[in-house]
Amino acid sequence: MKFAEFVCFEATVASLQAGNRDDAITELVSSLEKVGKLKKRTAKDIATAIIKRENEASTGMGKGVAIPHVKHKAVKDVIGVVGLSGAGIDFFALDKQPVHSVILLVSPLEDPDKHLQAMENIFRNLQQEMFRKFLRQCTELEQVRDLLLEADEDSL
């Protein structure tokens, strides 16, 4: 599954205001709600579910990236959003370093294959040092979109 198939580019937050993990998650989910991808009540439930999942096991995978995710009954298709933080956020990452790039993913309960396909794409790209470096350097929505679309082309 390509980034273009699940990332909501217009909800990208190129400069997260949040100073902690839970606020970053809430900010990204709110961004999806603002562009019409989630309903207001649903957004609160989804943010709560993602934070609960984070409390069980951090998705801060190290090297400055985190992939908070949840499967939720309120969505019918995979939705992703990217958030970037220049200052860095404590995501309780494995390497104990701050997170600068967050890719949040919400997937439908009924279709675990789509969730796995999206996660596979995210992991494959985030394992590449150059991709992480370029993502961290993005300061505008257009730069994030261009980088992800280029990654889609490179995976052909």
C-alpha positions as CSV (number, residue, x, y, z in Angstrom):
1,M,0.0,0.0,0.0
2,K,1.4,3.4,-1.0
3,F,1.5,6.5,1.1
4,A,-0.8,8.2,-1.4
5,E,-3.5,5.6,-0.6
6,F,-3.7,6.3,3.1
7,V,-1.9,9.5,4.1
8,C,-4.2,12.5,4.4
9,F,-1.7,15.1,3.2
10,E,-4.0,18.1,3.9
11,A,-4.0,17.1,7.6
12,T,-0.1,17.2,7.8
13,V,1.2,19.1,10.8
14,A,4.6,20.4,9.7
15,S,5.2,22.1,13.0
16,L,3.6,20.2,16.0
17,Q,2.9,22.6,18.9
18,A,2.6,19.7,21.3
19,G,5.3,19.3,23.9
20,N,4.5,15.7,24.9
21,R,3.4,12.4,23.4
22,D,-0.3,12.6,24.4
23,D,-0.7,16.1,23.1
24,A,1.0,15.3,19.9
25,I,-1.4,12.4,19.3
26,T,-4.4,14.6,20.1
27,E,-3.1,17.3,17.8
28,L,-2.7,14.9,14.9
29,V,-6.1,13.3,15.4
30,S,-7.6,16.8,15.7
31,S,-6.0,17.7,12.4
32,L,-7.7,14.7,10.7
33,E,-11.0,15.9,12.3
34,K,-10.5,19.5,11.0
35,V,-10.2,18.3,7.4
36,G,-13.2,16.1,7.7
37,K,-11.6,12.7,7.9
38,L,-13.0,12.0,11.4
39,K,-16.1,13.2,13.2
40,K,-15.6,15.2,16.4
41,R,-16.8,12.5,18.8
42,T,-15.0,9.8,16.9
43,A,-11.7,11.9,17.0
44,K,-11.8,12.0,20.8
45,D,-12.4,8.2,21.0
46,I,-9.6,7.5,18.6
47,A,-7.1,9.8,20.4
48,T,-8.0,8.1,23.7
49,A,-7.6,4.6,22.1
50,I,-4.2,5.5,20.6
51,I,-3.0,7.0,23.9
52,K,-4.2,3.8,25.7
53,R,-2.2,1.7,23.2
54,E,0.9,3.9,23.7
55,N,0.6,3.4,27.5
56,E,0.8,-0.4,26.9
57,A,3.8,-0.2,24.6
58,S,5.5,2.8,23.0
59,T,5.6,3.1,19.3
60,G,8.6,5.3,19.5
61,M,10.9,3.0,17.4
62,G,14.0,5.1,17.9
63,K,16.0,7.2,15.5
64,G,13.6,10.1,16.0
65,V,10.5,8.5,14.7
66,A,7.2,7.2,16.2
67,I,4.3,5.4,14.6
68,P,1.3,5.7,17.0
69,H,-1.5,3.5,15.6
70,V,-4.8,1.8,16.4
71,K,-7.5,-0.2,14.8
72,H,-10.9,1.4,15.4
73,K,-14.5,0.6,14.5
74,A,-15.3,4.2,13.5
75,V,-13.1,4.1,10.4
76,K,-13.8,2.2,7.2
77,D,-10.5,2.8,5.5
78,V,-6.9,3.3,6.6
79,I,-6.1,6.9,7.5
80,G,-2.6,8.3,8.2
81,V,-1.3,11.7,9.1
82,V,2.3,13.0,9.4
83,G,3.4,15.4,12.2
84,L,6.8,17.0,12.6
85,S,8.5,18.5,15.6
86,G,11.6,20.6,15.4
87,A,12.0,20.6,19.2
88,G,11.4,16.9,19.6
89,I,8.9,15.0,21.7
90,D,9.4,12.5,24.4
91,F,7.6,9.4,23.0
92,F,9.3,7.0,25.4
93,A,11.2,5.7,22.4
94,L,13.4,2.6,22.6
95,D,16.6,4.6,22.3
96,K,15.3,7.3,24.8
97,Q,15.8,10.0,22.2
98,P,13.2,12.6,21.3
99,V,10.9,12.0,18.3
100,H,10.9,14.5,15.5
101,S,8.7,12.6,13.0
102,V,5.4,11.0,13.8
103,I,3.3,9.0,11.4
104,L,-0.1,8.3,13.0
105,L,-2.3,5.6,11.6
106,V,-5.9,4.7,12.2
107,S,-7.2,1.5,10.6
108,P,-10.5,-0.3,10.4
109,L,-11.1,-3.2,12.7
110,E,-12.5,-5.4,9.9
111,D,-9.5,-5.2,7.6
112,P,-6.3,-6.1,9.4
113,D,-4.5,-6.7,6.0
114,K,-4.8,-3.1,5.0
115,H,-3.4,-2.1,8.4
116,L,-0.4,-4.4,7.9
117,Q,0.2,-3.2,4.4
118,A,0.3,0.4,5.5
119,M,2.6,-0.4,8.5
120,E,4.9,-2.4,6.2
121,N,5.3,0.7,3.9
122,I,5.9,3.0,6.8
123,F,8.5,0.7,8.4
124,R,10.2,0.0,5.1
125,N,10.7,3.8,4.5
126,L,11.5,4.7,8.1
127,Q,14.3,2.2,8.2
128,Q,16.1,4.2,5.5
129,E,18.4,6.8,7.0
130,M,18.0,9.2,4.0
131,F,14.2,9.0,4.2
132,R,14.2,9.8,7.9
133,K,16.7,12.7,7.3
134,F,14.6,14.2,4.5
135,L,11.4,13.8,6.5
136,R,12.9,15.6,9.5
137,Q,14.1,18.4,7.3
138,C,10.6,19.1,5.9
139,T,9.0,22.3,7.1
140,E,5.9,22.5,4.9
141,L,3.0,20.3,3.9
142,E,4.1,20.3,0.3
143,Q,7.6,19.0,1.2
144,V,6.1,16.1,3.2
145,R,3.7,15.2,0.3
146,D,6.5,15.4,-2.3
147,L,8.8,13.1,-0.1
148,L,6.1,10.5,0.4
149,L,5.0,10.5,-3.2
150,E,8.7,10.1,-4.3
151,A,9.0,7.2,-1.8
152,D,5.9,5.6,-3.5
153,E,7.5,5.9,-6.9
154,D,10.8,4.4,-5.6
155,S,8.9,1.3,-4.3
156,L,7.6,0.3,-7.8
